[in-house]
Amino acid sequence: MKRPDNVLAAVLETHGGHCACQGACGKTHTGDGERCNAASSGKNKPLLAAPQTPHATDVQNAAAPLEELRPWCWPCWRDALAAERARANDRRTQELTEMQIGLFDVDTNAAAQRRLTTDAGAAGLLAGCMAAPALPVQLDNRGELEPR
Protein backbone atom coordinates (compact mmCIF):
# COMPACT_ATOMS: atom_id res chain seq x y z
CA MET A 1 0.00 0.00 0.00
CA LYS A 2 1.32 3.43 -0.96
CA ARG A 3 1.86 5.89 1.86
CA PRO A 4 -0.47 8.94 1.60
CA ASP A 5 1.14 12.24 0.61
CA ASN A 6 -0.34 14.25 3.48
CA VAL A 7 -2.69 14.06 6.46
CA LEU A 8 -5.80 14.95 4.45
CA ALA A 9 -5.04 12.22 1.91
CA ALA A 10 -4.62 9.70 4.76
CA VAL A 11 -7.93 10.76 6.36
CA LEU A 12 -9.80 10.63 3.04
CA GLU A 13 -8.32 7.21 2.27
CA THR A 14 -9.36 5.87 5.68
CA HIS A 15 -12.78 7.50 6.08
CA GLY A 16 -13.92 8.20 2.54
CA GLY A 17 -14.11 11.34 0.47
CA HIS A 18 -17.23 12.84 2.03
CA CYS A 19 -17.84 15.10 5.02
CA ALA A 20 -18.26 13.00 8.15
CA CYS A 21 -20.42 15.52 10.05
CA GLN A 22 -23.39 13.84 11.72
CA GLY A 23 -25.09 16.97 12.99
CA ALA A 24 -22.39 18.54 15.19
CA CYS A 25 -22.82 21.64 13.04
CA GLY A 26 -26.43 22.00 14.17
CA LYS A 27 -27.96 20.97 10.86
CA THR A 28 -30.02 17.86 10.24
CA HIS A 29 -28.28 16.00 7.43
CA THR A 30 -30.26 13.68 5.19
CA GLY A 31 -27.35 11.79 3.63
CA ASP A 32 -26.19 8.23 4.24
CA GLY A 33 -26.40 7.57 7.98
CA GLU A 34 -27.56 11.15 8.53
CA ARG A 35 -24.12 12.40 7.44
CA CYS A 36 -23.46 15.57 5.48
CA ASN A 37 -21.80 13.66 2.61
CA ALA A 38 -20.43 16.80 0.92
CA ALA A 39 -17.55 15.84 -1.35
CA SER A 40 -16.00 19.32 -1.24
CA SER A 41 -16.33 22.53 0.68
CA GLY A 42 -17.80 24.34 -2.32
CA LYS A 43 -16.14 26.64 -4.84
CA ASN A 44 -13.51 23.96 -5.54
CA LYS A 45 -12.27 24.00 -1.93
CA PRO A 46 -11.22 20.58 -0.65
CA LEU A 47 -12.49 18.97 2.51
CA LEU A 48 -10.34 19.40 5.60
CA ALA A 49 -9.08 16.92 8.17
CA ALA A 50 -10.20 17.79 11.69
CA PRO A 51 -11.09 15.95 14.91
CA GLN A 52 -14.30 13.95 14.88
CA THR A 53 -15.37 15.88 17.97
CA PRO A 54 -14.26 19.53 17.71
CA HIS A 55 -12.30 21.00 20.61
CA ALA A 56 -12.69 24.57 21.82
CA THR A 57 -9.14 25.67 20.98
CA ASP A 58 -7.08 25.56 17.81
CA VAL A 59 -4.19 24.07 19.79
CA GLN A 60 -6.31 21.11 20.89
CA ASN A 61 -7.61 20.61 17.36
CA ALA A 62 -4.12 20.76 15.84
CA ALA A 63 -2.79 18.29 18.42
CA ALA A 64 -5.46 15.67 17.69
CA PRO A 65 -3.93 12.33 16.65
CA LEU A 66 -4.46 11.02 13.13
CA GLU A 67 -6.85 8.32 14.38
CA GLU A 68 -9.21 11.05 15.66
CA LEU A 69 -9.34 13.00 12.39
CA ARG A 70 -12.26 12.86 9.97
CA PRO A 71 -13.04 14.67 6.73
CA TRP A 72 -15.14 17.82 7.17
CA CYS A 73 -16.52 20.37 4.74
CA TRP A 74 -15.78 23.95 5.75
CA PRO A 75 -19.39 24.99 6.50
CA CYS A 76 -19.98 22.03 8.84
CA TRP A 77 -16.59 22.44 10.55
CA ARG A 78 -17.07 26.19 11.04
CA ASP A 79 -20.51 25.71 12.61
CA ALA A 80 -19.48 22.71 14.75
CA LEU A 81 -16.41 24.59 16.01
CA ALA A 82 -18.52 27.67 16.83
CA ALA A 83 -21.00 25.49 18.74
CA GLU A 84 -18.20 23.81 20.75
CA ARG A 85 -16.61 27.16 21.56
CA ALA A 86 -19.98 28.49 22.73
CA ARG A 87 -20.42 25.41 24.98
CA ALA A 88 -16.90 25.85 26.38
CA ASN A 89 -17.59 29.53 27.01
CA ASP A 90 -20.84 28.65 28.81
CA ARG A 91 -18.97 26.11 30.97
CA ARG A 92 -16.29 28.68 31.85
CA THR A 93 -18.94 31.28 32.68
CA GLN A 94 -20.79 28.79 34.91
CA GLU A 95 -17.57 27.78 36.70
CA LEU A 96 -16.62 31.41 37.23
CA THR A 97 -20.08 32.22 38.57
CA GLU A 98 -19.94 29.29 40.98
CA MET A 99 -16.51 30.34 42.22
CA GLN A 100 -17.66 33.92 42.85
CA ILE A 101 -20.90 33.14 44.67
CA GLY A 102 -19.30 33.45 48.11
CA LEU A 103 -17.67 36.77 47.35
CA PHE A 104 -20.79 38.90 47.27
CA ASP A 105 -23.45 37.01 49.24
CA VAL A 106 -23.52 39.53 52.10
CA ASP A 107 -27.23 39.05 52.79
CA THR A 108 -27.21 35.30 53.35
CA ASN A 109 -26.86 33.46 56.65
CA ALA A 110 -23.83 31.54 55.37
CA ALA A 111 -22.06 34.78 54.55
CA ALA A 112 -22.97 36.25 57.92
CA GLN A 113 -21.66 33.14 59.68
CA ARG A 114 -18.40 33.32 57.72
CA ARG A 115 -18.05 37.00 58.64
CA LEU A 116 -18.69 36.30 62.34
CA THR A 117 -16.17 33.47 62.37
CA THR A 118 -13.62 35.59 60.55
CA ASP A 119 -14.31 38.65 62.70
CA ALA A 120 -14.10 36.62 65.94
CA GLY A 121 -10.84 35.07 64.82
CA ALA A 122 -9.45 38.48 63.93
CA ALA A 123 -10.64 39.95 67.24
CA GLY A 124 -8.94 37.12 69.12
CA LEU A 125 -5.71 37.75 67.26
CA LEU A 126 -5.94 41.47 67.95
CA ALA A 127 -6.69 40.91 71.63
CA GLY A 128 -3.64 38.69 71.93
CA CYS A 129 -1.46 41.25 70.19
CA MET A 130 -2.81 44.24 72.04
CA ALA A 131 -2.88 43.03 75.65
CA ALA A 132 -3.25 45.78 78.18
CA PRO A 133 0.06 46.91 79.64
CA ALA A 134 0.73 45.95 83.25
CA LEU A 135 -0.30 48.73 85.61
CA PRO A 136 1.69 49.60 88.72
CA VAL A 137 -1.41 48.93 90.85
CA GLN A 138 -3.59 45.91 91.54
CA LEU A 139 -6.87 45.19 93.24
CA ASP A 140 -6.80 43.84 96.75
CA ASN A 141 -9.29 41.32 98.12
CA ARG A 142 -11.69 44.15 98.96
CA GLY A 143 -11.64 45.48 95.38
CA GLU A 144 -9.57 48.53 96.21
CA LEU A 145 -6.47 49.57 94.32
CA GLU A 146 -3.15 49.10 96.01
CA PRO A 147 0.38 49.68 94.71
CA ARG A 148 2.40 46.72 93.45
C-alpha positions in Angstrom: 0.0 0.0 0.0 1.3 3.4 -1.0 1.9 5.9 1.9 -0.5 8.9 1.6 1.1 12.2 0.6 -0.3 14.3 3.5 -2.7 14.1 6.5 -5.8 14.9 4.4 -5.0 12.2 1.9 -4.6 9.7 4.8 -7.9 10.8 6.4 -9.8 10.6 3.0 -8.3 7.2 2.3 -9.4 5.9 5.7 -12.8 7.5 6.1 -13.9 8.2 2.5 -14.1 11.3 0.5 -17.2 12.8 2.0 -17.8 15.1 5.0 -18.3 13.0 8.1 -20.4 15.5 10.0 -23.4 13.8 11.7 -25.1 17.0 13.0 -22.4 18.5 15.2 -22.8 21.6 13.0 -26.4 22.0 14.2 -28.0 21.0 10.9 -30.0 17.9 10.2 -28.3 16.0 7.4 -30.3 13.7 5.2 -27.4 11.8 3.6 -26.2 8.2 4.2 -26.4 7.6 8.0 -27.6 11.2 8.5 -24.1 12.4 7.4 -23.5 15.6 5.5 -21.8 13.7 2.6 -20.4 16.8 0.9 -17.6 15.8 -1.4 -16.0 19.3 -1.2 -16.3 22.5 0.7 -17.8 24.3 -2.3 -16.1 26.6 -4.8 -13.5 24.0 -5.5 -12.3 24.0 -1.9 -11.2 20.6 -0.7 -12.5 19.0 2.5 -10.3 19.4 5.6 -9.1 16.9 8.2 -10.2 17.8 11.7 -11.1 16.0 14.9 -14.3 13.9 14.9 -15.4 15.9 18.0 -14.3 19.5 17.7 -12.3 21.0 20.6 -12.7 24.6 21.8 -9.1 25.7 21.0 -7.1 25.6 17.8 -4.2 24.1 19.8 -6.3 21.1 20.9 -7.6 20.6 17.4 -4.1 20.8 15.8 -2.8 18.3 18.4 -5.5 15.7 17.7 -3.9 12.3 16.6 -4.5 11.0 13.1 -6.9 8.3 14.4 -9.2 11.0 15.7 -9.3 13.0 12.4 -12.3 12.9 10.0 -13.0 14.7 6.7 -15.1 17.8 7.2 -16.5 20.4 4.7 -15.8 24.0 5.7 -19.4 25.0 6.5 -20.0 22.0 8.8 -16.6 22.4 10.6 -17.1 26.2 11.0 -20.5 25.7 12.6 -19.5 22.7 14.7 -16.4 24.6 16.0 -18.5 27.7 16.8 -21.0 25.5 18.7 -18.2 23.8 20.7 -16.6 27.2 21.6 -20.0 28.5 22.7 -20.4 25.4 25.0 -16.9 25.8 26.4 -17.6 29.5 27.0 -20.8 28.7 28.8 -19.0 26.1 31.0 -16.3 28.7 31.9 -18.9 31.3 32.7 -20.8 28.8 34.9 -17.6 27.8 36.7 -16.6 31.4 37.2 -20.1 32.2 38.6 -19.9 29.3 41.0 -16.5 30.3 42.2 -17.7 33.9 42.8 -20.9 33.1 44.7 -19.3 33.4 48.1 -17.7 36.8 47.4 -20.8 38.9 47.3 -23.5 37.0 49.2 -23.5 39.5 52.1 -27.2 39.0 52.8 -27.2 35.3 53.4 -26.9 33.5 56.6 -23.8 31.5 55.4 -22.1 34.8 54.5 -23.0 36.3 57.9 -21.7 33.1 59.7 -18.4 33.3 57.7 -18.1 37.0 58.6 -18.7 36.3 62.3 -16.2 33.5 62.4 -13.6 35.6 60.6 -14.3 38.7 62.7 -14.1 36.6 65.9 -10.8 35.1 64.8 -9.5 38.5 63.9 -10.6 40.0 67.2 -8.9 37.1 69.1 -5.7 37.8 67.3 -5.9 41.5 68.0 -6.7 40.9 71.6 -3.6 38.7 71.9 -1.5 41.3 70.2 -2.8 44.2 72.0 -2.9 43.0 75.6 -3.2 45.8 78.2 0.1 46.9 79.6 0.7 45.9 83.3 -0.3 48.7 85.6 1.7 49.6 88.7 -1.4 48.9 90.8 -3.6 45.9 91.5 -6.9 45.2 93.2 -6.8 43.8 96.7 -9.3 41.3 98.1 -11.7 44.1 99.0 -11.6 45.5 95.4 -9.6 48.5 96.2 -6.5 49.6 94.3 -3.2 49.1 96.0 0.4 49.7 94.7 2.4 46.7 93.4 
